[in-house]
Structure formats: structure tokens, C-alpha cells
Amino acid sequence: MIVMIDSANLEEIKYLFNYFPYDGVTTNPSILKKENRNPFEQLKDIKNIIPKDTMLHCQVLSKNADEMVKEAEYIVEKFGKDTYIKVPVTEEGLKAINILSKKGINTTATAIYTAMQGYMAAKAGAKFVAPYVNRLDNLGYDGVQVAKDIHTLLKNHNFNCKVVAASFKNSQQILELGKFGIEAITASFDVLRNLYIHPVTDKAVNDFCNDFEKIEDNHKTMLDY
Ligand code: G3P
């Protein structure tokens, strides 16, 4: 499963990459706003700190298809052809996704709340489609099920497009999707760290060290032998 960081915070991104080779960074206007800085400079810095072959997903702000296309072309010119242009699935967005896919520009269809939105975006040529799992749960729908339904639709219809499930509150939502074969997720700093941090693992490590200290002097490691 492709695992990406849903953040524009340089410290968070650096911290996470220090411990694990994440596959990419996804941003949106709200995430960029949190950094309280020129968003373009922020994106440039993100691009500079992430490993070379790592994806950067960056969203357009225009609401009109032609403007979205111009924005997308500008972003690709500045950040490279491997950049994924996030386009919300509105009517204009679908049109833009279709134009961009014909121009060979990678798109990530975003702000997806229904399975059919995901299907239509894939059919328009998106490379990724991003259902908002936790936001759906908050609305009283089953976000995990919507993401699964989109995955099934894409497989059954042989689209060259992956679900990148987004908007998570906890590990359980990601686990459910991983078991189902969802190909990509993006999550915030805290949600990503909670995928592997476990207090009982830390306790086990402390117990091992305490046991070893009973037979040896303090803080020895295998390097001391
Ligand atoms: O990538 C989509 C995401 O940023 C939405 O997440 O946590 O704001 O619901 P959230």
C-alpha cells in the first residue's frame, strides 16, 4: 500500500521521513494555510526536503476548468512532471481532469464523498481518486465502505487509477482498507505515527534492558563485546 503524508509542515515531514520511506506528500489549500506562509515557497521547500522519487500532490484553487488546467500546467512547470495535480470532483473539476489526462498531466481527484464520484473521476482519466473517509463517517455515512466500493468499481472496470483514501482519524480505518487491498492512503502526522507506536512495545524494550542489566553492567550493548 502506498503510504503518504497529508501535511505541509516541514518539521513533521522531515521527522516522518527520518524514520520511514513514505511514498509521498499530499497537500490541499487548508493544509497549506496552517503553515501561515507563502504557499508556493512552502511547496518548494517540501519538494526540496522529500526524496527524489517521492510524490508531491498539490491542489488547484480555481473553480473553472480552463483556469484549473492553466494552474495545473503552471504547477507542473514549477515542480516537475511527476507532480500530481489535485482537482476536486465538481463538474468543472471532472472536465479539467479529462483535459489534463489528455495532456499527460497526472491528476488526483479529490474531495470525493460518493462511490460514483470516484468512478466518474477515474473514467475522466484521474490517476488517483481520494475519498474522504473520516469526513464521511462524521456525516453519518460509512467512509470505509465508500472507499471499498470505489476500489471494487475501479478493479471491475480495469481503470488505470488507484484509490488514495484520505481523511483518517484512526488506525482502524486504515487497517480495514489495507485488508481490502486499497492501494494508497494519505494521513496526518499523528495518525501515521499511531500506525506503529505502541506503549506495550516500549514496555517490552524496557523489560529487555532491565533483564540484561541484571547480568551485566549498566547500558551495555552488543558493541561492548
Ligand atoms: O487529503 C484530504 C484531507 O486533507 C482531508 O482530511 O483530516 O481534513 O478530513 P481531513
Boltz pocket constraint, residues with backbone or C-beta under 6 A from the ligand:
constraints:
  - pocket:
      binder: B
      contacts: [[A, 6], [A, 26], [A, 27], [A, 28], [A, 31], [A, 132], [A, 134], [A, 135], [A, 166], [A, 167], [A, 168], [A, 186]]
      max_distance: 6.0
